[in-house]
Amino acid sequence: MKRVLITGGAGFVGSSLALRIRAGHPDAEILALDNLYRRGSELNRDRIVGRGVTFVMGDVRDRSAFGMAPCDLVIDAAAEPSVTAGRAGDARYVVDTNLGGTLNVLEAAREWGAAVLFISTSRVYPVELLRRIKLDRAKNRFEIAGEQEMPGAGPEGISEEFPLDGARTLYGATKFASEVMVSEYAAHFGLKTLIDRCGVIAGPWQMARADQGVTTLWVAAHHYGLPLNYIGYGGFQVRDMLHVDDLGDLVLAQLRCLDRWDGGVWNVGGGRAVSASLRELTVQARAATGRELSVGEDPAVREGDIPVYITDARRAMAEWAWRPERSVGRIMDDIACWLKDNGDRLRPILAGEVNR
């Protein structure tokens, strides 16, 4: 593996993977392609360039952005990740970036003979089906009930067997369409491909927004002393979290086994052990920042929101001899330290996003 291209390379996931692969493969040339559309991505650009990653200014929507010399591997981490994106604004940006960008990645990979790792999302699962999962109410959180009529759902979370028929969000639909195209290119053109279908990825250097990146926003609200509300479900809604460094560990393990890349789809997340409700996140954020914050309530359930998503990642753990090592507390502590070290330059980016 001599040349690696990472799209969305100045984003949270892309920049973190760029640095992990840089460290794990010091002889490889790592290129990070990004249009710096997301506020704060310029900080990630500076971070990766200072550590030996080549930054390429470009937009995945533009096929000419892939005019560099051939690469051996492309990691497609470029996306408009908001679940509300396109609802009131320009839907074409979401579609052209998420689906059109992936098609450009696949065409470049076909031309180069490169392998493709596609970073997908749990949002490919239909909203109404996720809302039909049977739940139990614990003291501060919902739990997935032991007996389910829905296939692929159980106390361990949502597996790859969960149904895929139904409406998602525009974000989820474009990512699912991209998954289909990745599989088609693998079948028709013989590309080595892999799809990591991720739940909530969290950690330092996530330039979170009110509609994406709840873990960072929760810590940021406590750090800066900003108003915060439980929006919908009373704060009992639950997500599992995956530290971005745990994702990096998985990707490095997968890169060691390129001969096993056969178009497979893997649910990837922290699982039940690394999950929390918003109420539990409040306790963790107080501990991580040392600051108390009174949290209000807004009973309105936002379109596309769901009460629980926990990743059943047992297939991925068995296949790649991997498992998440970093706890919810570790995630919150790492974000809090990052904010403490970079508070002044992050305030304009993060502070205005809480409860926006």
JOHU-V382338 format. One record per pair of residues at least 4 apart in sequence whose C-alpha atoms are under 8 Angstrom apart, sorted by the first residue. I is the first residue (numbers start at 1). J is the second residue. Records with the same first field share a line. If there is no record, write none. Layout:
BEGIN
I: J / J
END
This chain:
BEGIN
1: 28 / 72 / 73
2: 27 / 28 / 29 / 71 / 72
3: 28 / 29 / 30 / 31 / 70 / 71 / 72 / 73
4: 28 / 29 / 30 / 31 / 71 / 72 / 73 / 74 / 75
5: 30 / 31 / 32 / 33 / 71 / 73 / 74 / 75
6: 14 / 18 / 30 / 31 / 32 / 33 / 74 / 75 / 76 / 77
7: 14 / 32 / 33 / 34 / 60 / 74 / 75 / 76 / 77 / 78
8: 13 / 14 / 15 / 32 / 33 / 34 / 35 / 76 / 77 / 78 / 79
9: 13 / 14 / 15 / 18 / 31 / 32 / 33 / 34 / 45 / 55 / 77 / 78
10: 14 / 15 / 32 / 33 / 34 / 36 / 41 / 42 / 44 / 45 / 48
11: 15 / 34 / 38 / 41 / 44 / 78 / 206
12: 16 / 41 / 44 / 205 / 206 / 207
13: 17 / 77 / 201 / 206 / 244
14: 18 / 32 / 77 / 78
15: 19 / 32 / 44 / 45 / 48
16: 20 / 244 / 245 / 248
17: 21 / 248 / 251
18: 22 / 30 / 31 / 32 / 48 / 53
19: 23 / 48 / 51 / 53
20: 24 / 248 / 252
21: 25 / 26 / 30 / 248 / 252
22: 26 / 28 / 29 / 30 / 52 / 53
24: 252
29: 53 / 54
30: 52 / 53 / 54
31: 53 / 54 / 55 / 56
32: 53 / 54 / 55 / 56
33: 55 / 56 / 57 / 58 / 59 / 60
34: 55 / 56 / 57 / 58 / 59 / 60 / 78
35: 57 / 58 / 59 / 60
36: 41 / 42 / 57
37: 41
38: 207
39: 207 / 349
40: 44 / 207 / 346 / 349
41: 45 / 207
42: 46
43: 47
44: 48 / 205
45: 49 / 55
46: 50
47: 51
48: 52 / 53 / 54 / 55
49: 53 / 54 / 55
58: 62 / 65
59: 65
60: 65 / 78 / 97 / 100 / 101 / 102 / 104 / 105
61: 96 / 97 / 100 / 101 / 104
62: 66 / 101 / 104
63: 67 / 104
66: 104 / 105 / 108
70: 112
71: 109 / 112 / 114
72: 112 / 113 / 114 / 115
73: 109 / 114 / 115 / 116 / 117
74: 105 / 109 / 114 / 115 / 116 / 117
75: 116 / 117 / 118 / 119
76: 102 / 105 / 116 / 117 / 118 / 119
77: 118 / 119
78: 97 / 98 / 101
79: 94 / 97 / 98
80: 85 / 94 / 97 / 98 / 171
81: 85 / 171 / 212
82: 171 / 211 / 212
83: 169 / 170 / 171 / 172 / 211 / 212 / 304
84: 169 / 170 / 171 / 211 / 303 / 304
85: 89 / 91 / 94 / 170 / 171
86: 90 / 91 / 92 / 93 / 94 / 170
87: 91 / 170
90: 94
91: 95 / 170
92: 96
93: 97
94: 98 / 99 / 170 / 171 / 174
95: 99 / 100 / 170 / 174
96: 100 / 101
97: 101 / 102
98: 102 / 171 / 174 / 175 / 178
99: 103 / 174 / 175 / 177 / 178
100: 104
101: 105
102: 106 / 178
103: 107 / 178 / 181
104: 108
105: 109
106: 110 / 116 / 182 / 185
107: 111
108: 112
109: 113 / 114 / 115 / 116 / 191
110: 114 / 189 / 191
113: 191
114: 191 / 192
115: 191 / 192 / 193
116: 191 / 192 / 193 / 194
117: 193 / 194 / 195 / 196
118: 179 / 182 / 193 / 194 / 195 / 196
119: 195 / 196 / 197 / 198
120: 175 / 176 / 179 / 195 / 196 / 197 / 198
121: 172 / 175 / 196 / 197 / 198 / 199
122: 172 / 197 / 198 / 199 / 267
123: 168 / 169 / 171 / 172 / 199
124: 164 / 168 / 172 / 173 / 175 / 176
125: 129 / 130 / 162 / 163 / 164 / 168 / 172
126: 130 / 163 / 164 / 165 / 166 / 167 / 168
127: 131 / 166 / 167 / 168 / 169 / 304 / 305 / 306
128: 132 / 166 / 167
129: 133 / 163 / 166
130: 306 / 308 / 309
131: 306 / 307
133: 144 / 148 / 150 / 153
134: 144 / 145 / 147 / 148
135: 142 / 143 / 144 / 145
136: 142 / 143 / 144 / 145
137: 141 / 142 / 143
138: 142 / 143
140: 236 / 277 / 279 / 280
141: 235 / 236 / 237 / 238 / 276 / 277 / 279 / 280
142: 236 / 237 / 238 / 277 / 307 / 308
143: 155 / 238 / 308
144: 153 / 154 / 155 / 157 / 308
145: 154 / 155
146: 154 / 155
147: 154
148: 153 / 154
150: 162
151: 161 / 162 / 163
152: 158 / 159 / 160 / 161 / 162 / 163
153: 157 / 158 / 159 / 162
154: 158
155: 272
156: 271 / 272 / 310 / 311 / 312
157: 271 / 272 / 309 / 310 / 311 / 312
158: 162 / 309 / 310 / 311 / 312
159: 267 / 311 / 312 / 313
160: 265 / 266 / 267
167: 173
168: 172 / 173 / 304
169: 173 / 304
170: 174
171: 175
172: 176
173: 177
174: 178
175: 179
176: 180
177: 181
178: 182
179: 183 / 195
180: 184
181: 185
182: 186 / 193 / 263
183: 187 / 193 / 263
184: 188
185: 189 / 190 / 191
186: 190 / 191 / 192 / 193 / 262 / 263
187: 191
192: 258 / 261 / 262 / 263
193: 261 / 262 / 263 / 264
194: 261 / 262 / 263 / 264 / 265
195: 263 / 264 / 265 / 266
196: 265 / 266 / 267 / 268
197: 265 / 266 / 267 / 268
198: 267 / 268 / 269
199: 240 / 241 / 242 / 267 / 268 / 269 / 309 / 310 / 311
200: 213 / 239 / 240 / 241 / 242 / 269
201: 241 / 242 / 243 / 244 / 269
202: 206 / 213 / 215 / 216 / 241 / 242 / 243 / 244 / 331
203: 215 / 216 / 243 / 244 / 245 / 331 / 332 / 334 / 335
204: 216 / 334 / 335 / 338
205: 338
206: 213 / 216
207: 213 / 349 / 350
208: 212 / 213 / 214 / 216 / 217 / 350 / 353
209: 213 / 214 / 217 / 350 / 353 / 354
210: 214 / 217 / 353 / 354 / 355 / 356
213: 217
214: 218
215: 219 / 281 / 332
216: 220 / 332 / 335
217: 221 / 350 / 353 / 354
218: 222 / 228 / 281 / 282 / 285
219: 223 / 285 / 288 / 289 / 332 / 335 / 336
220: 224 / 226 / 336 / 339 / 350 / 351 / 354
221: 225 / 226 / 227 / 228 / 351 / 354
222: 226 / 285 / 286 / 289 / 291 / 292 / 293
223: 289 / 291 / 336 / 339 / 340
224: 347 / 351
225: 293
226: 351 / 354
227: 294 / 295 / 296 / 354 / 355
228: 294 / 295 / 296 / 354 / 355
229: 295 / 296 / 297 / 298 / 355
230: 234 / 235 / 278 / 295 / 296 / 297 / 298 / 299
231: 235 / 297 / 298 / 299 / 300 / 301 / 302
232: 297 / 298 / 299 / 300 / 301 / 302
233: 237 / 299 / 301 / 307
234: 297 / 298 / 299
235: 277 / 278 / 279 / 297
236: 277 / 278 / 279 / 307
237: 277 / 278 / 306 / 307 / 308
238: 275 / 276 / 277 / 278 / 307 / 308 / 309 / 310
239: 275 / 276 / 277 / 308 / 309 / 310
240: 269 / 270 / 271 / 272 / 273 / 274 / 275 / 276 / 309 / 310 / 311
241: 269 / 270 / 271 / 274 / 275 / 328
242: 246 / 247 / 269 / 270 / 274 / 324 / 326
243: 247 / 270 / 324 / 326 / 331
244: 248
245: 249
246: 250 / 323 / 324 / 325 / 326
247: 251 / 324
248: 252
249: 253 / 322
250: 254 / 320 / 322 / 323
251: 255
252: 256
253: 257 / 320 / 321 / 322
254: 258 / 320
257: 261
266: 313 / 315 / 316
267: 311 / 312 / 313 / 315 / 316
268: 311 / 312 / 313 / 316
269: 310 / 311 / 312 / 313 / 324
270: 274 / 275 / 310 / 311 / 313 / 324
271: 275 / 310 / 311 / 312 / 313
272: 310 / 311 / 312
273: 327
274: 326 / 327 / 328
275: 310 / 328
276: 280 / 281 / 328
277: 281
278: 282
279: 283
280: 284
281: 285
282: 286
283: 287
284: 288 / 328 / 329 / 332
285: 289 / 290 / 291 / 332
286: 290 / 291 / 292 / 293
287: 291
288: 329 / 332 / 333 / 336
289: 333 / 336
301: 305
313: 317
314: 318
315: 319
316: 320 / 321 / 322
317: 321 / 322 / 323
318: 322
326: 330 / 331
327: 331
328: 332
329: 333
330: 334
331: 335
332: 336
333: 337
334: 338
335: 339
336: 340
337: 341
338: 342 / 343
339: 343 / 346
342: 346
343: 347
344: 348
345: 349
346: 350 / 351
347: 351 / 352
348: 352
349: 353
350: 354
352: 356
END
